[in-house]
Amino acid sequence: MSEAALHPAKRKGDGAERQAAELISSLLGLTVRRRLGAGRTNAAGGDVGDLEGVPDHAIQVASWADVAAAARIKPPEAQLQASHAGVAYAATWVRFRGGTWRVVLTPEQWAAYMRLFLPEELP
């Protein structure tokens, strides 16, 4: 029996990652896929996110029954993963019951995106 068959939560998480990758691919016209490998670590040993194919991003995917906990806990983890990966942006994709998705950002993550639209002389 495979490990995924033994762990329903892992199977659920793997499925959510595949769904998020498909959705992002369709929205952006990119080839986005699950990042394979135990812990998804880089050479230095840090987790670098769940998905690959979005330039300059670490993407964390969460499919938790407690979506409020996912929204609290996962965005800071995504930021750490961005640091490990050496990329500028982090985002957390949270799947709600029924398959609805929301992207959750910390205020700092949101500000990083906003800086793309601000005049250069602003912080």
GROMACS elastic network, one bead per residue, 0.5 to 0.9 nm:
[ bonds ]
;  ai    aj funct       b0    kb
    1     4     6  0.83865   500
    1     5     6  0.64429   500
    1     6     6  0.72163   500
    2     5     6  0.52246   500
    2     6     6  0.66055   500
    3     6     6  0.50912   500
    3     7     6  0.64254   500
    3    10     6  0.85452   500
    3    11     6  0.89817   500
    4     7     6  0.52370   500
    4     8     6  0.68445   500
    4     9     6  0.84595   500
    4    10     6  0.59720   500
    4    11     6  0.53266   500
    4    14     6  0.86739   500
    5     8     6  0.66291   500
    5    10     6  0.85385   500
    5    11     6  0.70607   500
    6    10     6  0.86032   500
    6    11     6  0.86734   500
    7    10     6  0.53627   500
    7    11     6  0.64301   500
    7    12     6  0.87749   500
    8    12     6  0.60907   500
    8    13     6  0.85683   500
    9    12     6  0.50007   500
    9    13     6  0.61018   500
    9    14     6  0.85428   500
   10    13     6  0.50034   500
   10    14     6  0.60048   500
   10    15     6  0.84778   500
   11    14     6  0.51437   500
   11    15     6  0.61884   500
   11    16     6  0.86491   500
   12    15     6  0.51843   500
   12    16     6  0.62351   500
   12    17     6  0.87251   500
   12    63     6  0.73181   500
   13    16     6  0.50402   500
   13    17     6  0.61894   500
   13    18     6  0.86711   500
   13    61     6  0.78434   500
   13    62     6  0.70149   500
   13    63     6  0.61710   500
   13    64     6  0.85244   500
   14    17     6  0.51378   500
   14    18     6  0.63216   500
   14    19     6  0.87074   500
   14    34     6  0.81789   500
   15    18     6  0.51164   500
   15    19     6  0.61868   500
   15    20     6  0.86121   500
   16    19     6  0.50291   500
   16    20     6  0.60615   500
   16    21     6  0.84877   500
   16    61     6  0.70758   500
   16    62     6  0.73206   500
   16    63     6  0.62650   500
   16    94     6  0.89294   500
   16    95     6  0.72523   500
   17    20     6  0.51306   500
   17    21     6  0.60806   500
   17    22     6  0.86022   500
   17    33     6  0.80664   500
   17    34     6  0.61355   500
   17    50     6  0.69719   500
   17    51     6  0.72433   500
   17    60     6  0.86504   500
   17    61     6  0.59822   500
   17    62     6  0.80263   500
   17    63     6  0.86743   500
   18    21     6  0.51192   500
   18    22     6  0.62234   500
   18    23     6  0.86768   500
   18    33     6  0.68513   500
   18    34     6  0.62291   500
   18    51     6  0.87660   500
   19    22     6  0.51200   500
   19    23     6  0.61808   500
   19    24     6  0.86227   500
   20    23     6  0.50737   500
   20    24     6  0.60605   500
   20    25     6  0.83939   500
   20    32     6  0.87859   500
   20    33     6  0.86515   500
   20    34     6  0.88754   500
   20    51     6  0.85192   500
   20    61     6  0.73594   500
   20    93     6  0.72834   500
   20    94     6  0.89885   500
   20    95     6  0.84821   500
   20   101     6  0.82281   500
   21    24     6  0.52380   500
   21    25     6  0.60018   500
   21    26     6  0.85883   500
   21    31     6  0.82156   500
   21    32     6  0.51509   500
   21    33     6  0.51963   500
   21    34     6  0.66543   500
   21    51     6  0.67813   500
   21    52     6  0.84219   500
   21    53     6  0.88384   500
   22    25     6  0.50643   500
   22    26     6  0.61780   500
   22    27     6  0.86349   500
   22    31     6  0.84782   500
   22    32     6  0.69498   500
   22    33     6  0.75116   500
   23    26     6  0.51608   500
   23    27     6  0.61326   500
   23    28     6  0.85878   500
   23    32     6  0.88723   500
   24    27     6  0.50712   500
   24    28     6  0.59645   500
   24    29     6  0.78449   500
   24    30     6  0.74798   500
   24    31     6  0.85211   500
   24    32     6  0.68093   500
   24    54     6  0.84736   500
   25    28     6  0.54339   500
   25    29     6  0.52138   500
   25    31     6  0.55257   500
   25    32     6  0.54155   500
   25    33     6  0.83472   500
   25    53     6  0.86696   500
   25    54     6  0.88427   500
   26    29     6  0.54292   500
   26    30     6  0.73029   500
   26    31     6  0.86971   500
   27    30     6  0.80929   500
   28    31     6  0.87161   500
   28    54     6  0.88788   500
   29    32     6  0.89412   500
   30    53     6  0.68236   500
   30    54     6  0.72383   500
   31    52     6  0.84468   500
   31    53     6  0.58027   500
   31    54     6  0.80516   500
   32    51     6  0.67359   500
   32    52     6  0.56639   500
   32    54     6  0.65291   500
   33    36     6  0.87827   500
   33    50     6  0.86298   500
   33    51     6  0.56024   500
   33    52     6  0.56213   500
   33    53     6  0.66120   500
   34    50     6  0.59263   500
   34    52     6  0.62684   500
   34    53     6  0.89205   500
   35    40     6  0.65460   500
   35    48     6  0.88403   500
   35    49     6  0.74233   500
   35    50     6  0.54092   500
   35    52     6  0.55807   500
   36    39     6  0.85139   500
   36    40     6  0.63770   500
   36    50     6  0.81078   500
   36    51     6  0.85362   500
   37    41     6  0.75070   500
   38    41     6  0.73427   500
   39    45     6  0.89696   500
   39    46     6  0.83445   500
   39    47     6  0.60537   500
   39    48     6  0.85140   500
   39    49     6  0.87854   500
   39    50     6  0.89913   500
   40    45     6  0.88466   500
   40    46     6  0.78962   500
   40    47     6  0.53003   500
   40    48     6  0.60429   500
   40    49     6  0.66810   500
   40    50     6  0.71370   500
   41    44     6  0.75604   500
   41    45     6  0.52127   500
   41    48     6  0.58043   500
   41    49     6  0.82962   500
   41    84     6  0.84185   500
   41    85     6  0.87564   500
   42    45     6  0.52592   500
   42    46     6  0.55744   500
   42    47     6  0.65162   500
   42    48     6  0.65508   500
   42    84     6  0.72906   500
   42    85     6  0.70028   500
   43    46     6  0.76066   500
   44    84     6  0.78556   500
   45    84     6  0.82232   500
   46    80     6  0.84910   500
   46    81     6  0.69642   500
   46    83     6  0.87344   500
   46    84     6  0.53160   500
   46    85     6  0.77363   500
   47    50     6  0.86428   500
   47    80     6  0.80363   500
   47    81     6  0.53950   500
   47    82     6  0.86524   500
   47    84     6  0.65162   500
   47    85     6  0.77455   500
   48    51     6  0.86727   500
   48    58     6  0.62581   500
   48    59     6  0.82577   500
   48    60     6  0.88627   500
   48    78     6  0.80740   500
   48    80     6  0.80753   500
   48    82     6  0.62322   500
   48    83     6  0.79957   500
   48    84     6  0.57870   500
   48    85     6  0.50947   500
   48    86     6  0.87515   500
   49    52     6  0.77858   500
   49    57     6  0.86461   500
   49    58     6  0.51077   500
   49    59     6  0.52457   500
   49    60     6  0.53485   500
   49    61     6  0.82641   500
   49    77     6  0.87803   500
   49    78     6  0.66661   500
   49    81     6  0.56304   500
   49    82     6  0.74466   500
   49    85     6  0.81886   500
   49    90     6  0.88751   500
   50    58     6  0.75512   500
   50    59     6  0.58370   500
   50    60     6  0.53037   500
   50    61     6  0.63730   500
   51    54     6  0.78405   500
   51    57     6  0.89757   500
   51    58     6  0.72592   500
   51    59     6  0.56759   500
   51    60     6  0.71971   500
   51    61     6  0.80584   500
   52    55     6  0.81572   500
   52    57     6  0.81700   500
   52    58     6  0.77364   500
   52    59     6  0.77347   500
   53    56     6  0.89289   500
   53    57     6  0.84457   500
   54    57     6  0.57451   500
   54    58     6  0.79268   500
   54    59     6  0.82002   500
   55    58     6  0.87343   500
   55    87     6  0.83935   500
   56    82     6  0.84446   500
   56    85     6  0.88704   500
   56    86     6  0.81935   500
   56    88     6  0.56788   500
   56    89     6  0.61529   500
   56    90     6  0.85710   500
   57    82     6  0.66361   500
   57    85     6  0.85006   500
   57    87     6  0.57425   500
   57    88     6  0.64207   500
   57    90     6  0.54660   500
   57    91     6  0.74395   500
   58    78     6  0.62649   500
   58    79     6  0.75427   500
   58    80     6  0.89327   500
   58    81     6  0.61335   500
   58    83     6  0.86395   500
   58    85     6  0.72550   500
   58    87     6  0.69537   500
   58    88     6  0.83156   500
   58    89     6  0.63566   500
   58    91     6  0.65627   500
   58    92     6  0.85382   500
   59    78     6  0.64036   500
   59    81     6  0.82698   500
   59    82     6  0.81809   500
   59    89     6  0.85654   500
   59    90     6  0.58973   500
   59    91     6  0.51333   500
   59    92     6  0.57683   500
   59    93     6  0.72464   500
   60    74     6  0.69661   500
   60    75     6  0.75598   500
   60    77     6  0.77807   500
   60    78     6  0.55014   500
   60    81     6  0.83691   500
   60    90     6  0.78198   500
   60    91     6  0.63408   500
   60    93     6  0.61660   500
   60    94     6  0.84619   500
   61    74     6  0.81102   500
   61    91     6  0.86523   500
   61    92     6  0.57323   500
   61    94     6  0.60057   500
   61    95     6  0.78665   500
   62    67     6  0.82313   500
   62    70     6  0.63411   500
   62    71     6  0.85909   500
   62    74     6  0.73651   500
   62    92     6  0.73228   500
   62    93     6  0.62195   500
   62    95     6  0.62900   500
   63    66     6  0.85653   500
   63    67     6  0.75441   500
   63    70     6  0.78259   500
   63    93     6  0.85181   500
   63    94     6  0.59204   500
   63    96     6  0.69007   500
   63    97     6  0.85009   500
   64    67     6  0.56273   500
   64    68     6  0.88458   500
   64    69     6  0.80138   500
   64    70     6  0.64338   500
   64    94     6  0.78866   500
   64    95     6  0.74105   500
   64    96     6  0.77332   500
   64    97     6  0.88141   500
   65    68     6  0.88326   500
   65    69     6  0.88299   500
   65    70     6  0.86807   500
   65    96     6  0.77507   500
   65    97     6  0.75410   500
   66    69     6  0.54440   500
   66    70     6  0.65293   500
   66    71     6  0.88772   500
   66    96     6  0.89350   500
   67    71     6  0.60972   500
   67    72     6  0.85865   500
   67    94     6  0.71042   500
   67    95     6  0.77523   500
   67    96     6  0.66860   500
   67    97     6  0.89268   500
   68    71     6  0.50726   500
   68    72     6  0.62830   500
   68    73     6  0.86633   500
   69    72     6  0.50506   500
   69    73     6  0.59291   500
   69    74     6  0.80970   500
   70    73     6  0.52834   500
   70    74     6  0.54543   500
   70    75     6  0.81097   500
   70    92     6  0.88420   500
   70    94     6  0.70119   500
   71    74     6  0.59947   500
   71    75     6  0.66650   500
   71    92     6  0.78960   500
   71    93     6  0.89452   500
   71    94     6  0.72091   500
   71   103     6  0.89998   500
   71   104     6  0.62325   500
   71   105     6  0.82331   500
   72    75     6  0.67636   500
   72    76     6  0.79421   500
   72   104     6  0.89322   500
   72   106     6  0.88041   500
   73    76     6  0.63384   500
   73    77     6  0.68792   500
   74    77     6  0.50273   500
   74    78     6  0.61483   500
   74    79     6  0.87429   500
   74    91     6  0.89572   500
   74    92     6  0.64644   500
   74    93     6  0.89587   500
   74    94     6  0.88745   500
   74   104     6  0.85999   500
   75    79     6  0.63220   500
   75    80     6  0.87741   500
   75    90     6  0.75579   500
   75    91     6  0.65600   500
   75    92     6  0.55348   500
   75    93     6  0.89902   500
   75   104     6  0.67244   500
   75   105     6  0.59348   500
   75   106     6  0.62041   500
   75   109     6  0.85407   500
   76    79     6  0.50074   500
   76    80     6  0.63861   500
   76    81     6  0.86651   500
   76    90     6  0.88172   500
   76   105     6  0.86652   500
   76   106     6  0.73063   500
   77    80     6  0.51024   500
   77    81     6  0.62065   500
   77    82     6  0.86736   500
   77    92     6  0.88647   500
   78    82     6  0.61757   500
   78    83     6  0.86504   500
   78    89     6  0.88422   500
   78    90     6  0.54474   500
   78    91     6  0.62844   500
   78    92     6  0.64967   500
   79    82     6  0.50338   500
   79    83     6  0.63513   500
   79    84     6  0.87334   500
   79    89     6  0.75219   500
   79    90     6  0.53166   500
   79    91     6  0.77324   500
   79   106     6  0.88738   500
   79   109     6  0.78564   500
   80    83     6  0.50188   500
   80    84     6  0.62756   500
   80    85     6  0.86431   500
   80    90     6  0.85038   500
   81    85     6  0.60894   500
   81    86     6  0.84433   500
   81    87     6  0.86975   500
   81    90     6  0.77255   500
   82    85     6  0.50214   500
   82    86     6  0.59072   500
   82    87     6  0.51582   500
   82    88     6  0.66118   500
   82    89     6  0.63556   500
   82    90     6  0.57565   500
   83    86     6  0.50453   500
   83    87     6  0.63852   500
   83    88     6  0.77832   500
   83    89     6  0.89078   500
   83    90     6  0.89604   500
   84    87     6  0.79539   500
   85    88     6  0.89606   500
   87    90     6  0.80390   500
   88   112     6  0.81392   500
   89   109     6  0.69176   500
   89   112     6  0.72165   500
   89   113     6  0.78756   500
   90   105     6  0.77422   500
   90   109     6  0.65486   500
   91   103     6  0.66500   500
   91   104     6  0.64197   500
   91   105     6  0.58477   500
   91   106     6  0.86220   500
   91   109     6  0.74665   500
   92   102     6  0.82662   500
   92   103     6  0.55677   500
   92   104     6  0.51855   500
   92   105     6  0.65597   500
   93   101     6  0.66588   500
   93   102     6  0.58386   500
   93   104     6  0.63376   500
   94   100     6  0.83852   500
   94   101     6  0.56632   500
   94   102     6  0.53591   500
   94   103     6  0.62128   500
   94   104     6  0.70634   500
   95    98     6  0.82718   500
   95    99     6  0.59804   500
   95   100     6  0.57490   500
   95   102     6  0.66134   500
   95   103     6  0.89069   500
   96    99     6  0.57076   500
   96   100     6  0.51148   500
   96   101     6  0.60407   500
   96   102     6  0.77690   500
   97   100     6  0.66805   500
  105   108     6  0.77260   500
  105   109     6  0.54899   500
  105   110     6  0.58502   500
  106   109     6  0.50893   500
  106   110     6  0.62688   500
  106   111     6  0.85997   500
  107   110     6  0.50840   500
  107   111     6  0.61136   500
  107   112     6  0.86957   500
  108   112     6  0.62817   500
  108   113     6  0.89283   500
  109   112     6  0.51483   500
  109   113     6  0.67666   500
  109   114     6  0.88895   500
  110   113     6  0.53097   500
  110   114     6  0.63261   500
  110   115     6  0.88173   500
  111   115     6  0.61185   500
  111   116     6  0.89022   500
  112   115     6  0.53427   500
  112   116     6  0.71953   500
  113   116     6  0.55320   500
  113   117     6  0.76453   500
  114   117     6  0.54817   500
  114   118     6  0.65629   500
  115   118     6  0.50703   500
  115   119     6  0.79654   500
  115   120     6  0.82244   500
  115   122     6  0.82004   500
  115   123     6  0.75948   500
  116   119     6  0.83752   500
  116   120     6  0.87836   500
  117   120     6  0.87431   500
  118   121     6  0.81819   500
  118   122     6  0.66409   500
  118   123     6  0.84912   500
  119   122     6  0.58474   500
  119   123     6  0.88352   500
  120   123     6  0.75931   500
